[in-house]
Amino acid sequence: MTFLNHGSFGATPRCVLRSQERWRLALERQPLRFMNDELGSGLRAAAGELGGLLGVPGEQLAFVENATSGINAVLRSLHLEPDDEIVATSHVYGAVDRTLDFVCRRSGARSVHANVPFPIQEPAQVTAAIQAALSAKTRVLVLDHITSPTALILPIAEITALCQQQGIQVLIDGAHGPGMVNLDLLKIGSDWYTGNCHKWLCSAKGCAFLWAHPDLAASRQDIHPVVISHQLDEPWPAEFDAIGTRDYSAWLSVGEALRFHQKLGGAELRQRNRRLALEGAELLRSELHQEALAPDSMLGSIVTLRWPEEVDATVEVAARLRRELWAEHRVEVAVFAFDGQIYFRISAQAYNELADYQQLAVALRNRRGR
Ligand SMILES: Cc1ncc(COP(=O)(O)O)c(C=O)c1O
């Protein structure tokens, strides 16, 4: 098959799955010893390894199941007032938008969308759109590091600084960050950053983290995991380490994923994937006679293009097109409706090569000819 959607759900290498299995067996061999005496130190060791990639010590990192959980943990811990506003961009991920709806519904706060243009010419347009959406009522900005529908890398450090000057807290949704772009969390400086390891780092599914800035007291105060358990109110991040009886092996095996990613090139793999995504997009655009929707400087290893046929821009149509590409051509690619149009988004990971994008171009051409 031609698998061009690592951005949604990618492959986990066998060595990581084997490591995960070893952790599961360690639990089953002596569950009491494992859960009571070994799990805590295992998790902290894994967080330490992950911290190496993110430029922070492990004790600043809490494990969560996925970016959605990280976002939920923060937003559902905040004490919002009826007059408060939470700002996100018009490119916000659907599940995050629903979470905003949920917390606003309960508190009477309002969720505001900054209108980021697409196509886009430069990052300054993002900053300007967000600036225009902030007000004296804004409590928090929820900002994607890399947007899902439009695949844009946003200028998060600059926007964070802008918000903090105005006393606004910043929660970065870095679902695509780890393994796609270089990360130095302290330099970004946001109050919180949540990132997935199960996307571009190829960890086992269900492995993500939530980082809270160590120097911003409010970022740790009263922030709780989605599941409340024995360690309620323990200092950060202990409360997140024990959230009931469950399978912790995805978190415990993150070190194996980091080593595998490093073996494939680490930073070089990231750059190689980005180059391939840009080349693949260029190939497709020239086949489909399209203009670029964003400058290369705002792109990583995913790129969004316009769907080349005239179709209704509905979720159902997008789902049908994706299924047809798979059924007729064995090509898997993200297809979705965004802002009144249908788009598709390509990904580039270690197992992809330029011929894969050629394959997609042929499939799209065949569809147009039928
Ligand atoms: C920007 C963004 N945020 C959040 C998520 C949710 O990630 P997860 O399903 O791992 O929670 C995604 C998933 O693709 C995403 O692209």
The ligand as an SDF file (V2000), in Angstrom:
LIG
                    3D

 16 16  0  0  0  0  0  0  0  0999 V2000
   -3.4680   19.5740   16.2470 C   0  0  0  0  0  0  0  0  0  0  0  0
   -3.9440   18.3140   16.8920 C   0  0  0  0  0  0  0  0  0  0  0  0
   -4.3340   18.3430   18.1760 N   0  0  0  0  0  0  0  0  0  0  0  0
   -4.7450   17.2360   18.8110 C   0  0  0  0  0  0  0  0  0  0  0  0
   -4.7550   16.0200   18.1770 C   0  0  0  0  0  0  0  0  0  0  0  0
   -5.2430   14.8220   18.9380 C   0  0  0  0  0  0  0  0  0  0  0  0
   -4.2510   13.8940   19.1090 O   0  0  0  0  0  0  0  0  0  0  0  0
   -4.6280   12.5830   19.9430 P   0  0  0  0  0  0  0  0  0  0  0  0
   -5.6960   11.8880   19.1700 O   0  0  0  0  0  0  0  0  0  0  0  0
   -3.3630   11.7980   20.0130 O   0  0  0  0  0  0  0  0  0  0  0  0
   -5.1140   13.0400   21.2560 O   0  0  0  0  0  0  0  0  0  0  0  0
   -4.3720   15.9280   16.8470 C   0  0  0  0  0  0  0  0  0  0  0  0
   -4.4240   14.6350   16.1380 C   0  0  0  0  0  0  0  0  0  0  0  0
   -4.1430   14.5010   14.9890 O   0  0  0  0  0  0  0  0  0  0  0  0
   -3.9550   17.1090   16.1780 C   0  0  0  0  0  0  0  0  0  0  0  0
   -3.5870   17.0780   14.8970 O   0  0  0  0  0  0  0  0  0  0  0  0
  1  2  1  0
  2  3  1  0
  2 15  2  0
  3  4  2  0
  4  5  1  0
  5  6  1  0
  5 12  2  0
  6  7  1  0
  7  8  1  0
  8  9  2  0
  8 10  1  0
  8 11  1  0
 12 13  1  0
 12 15  1  0
 13 14  2  0
 15 16  1  0
M  END
$$$$
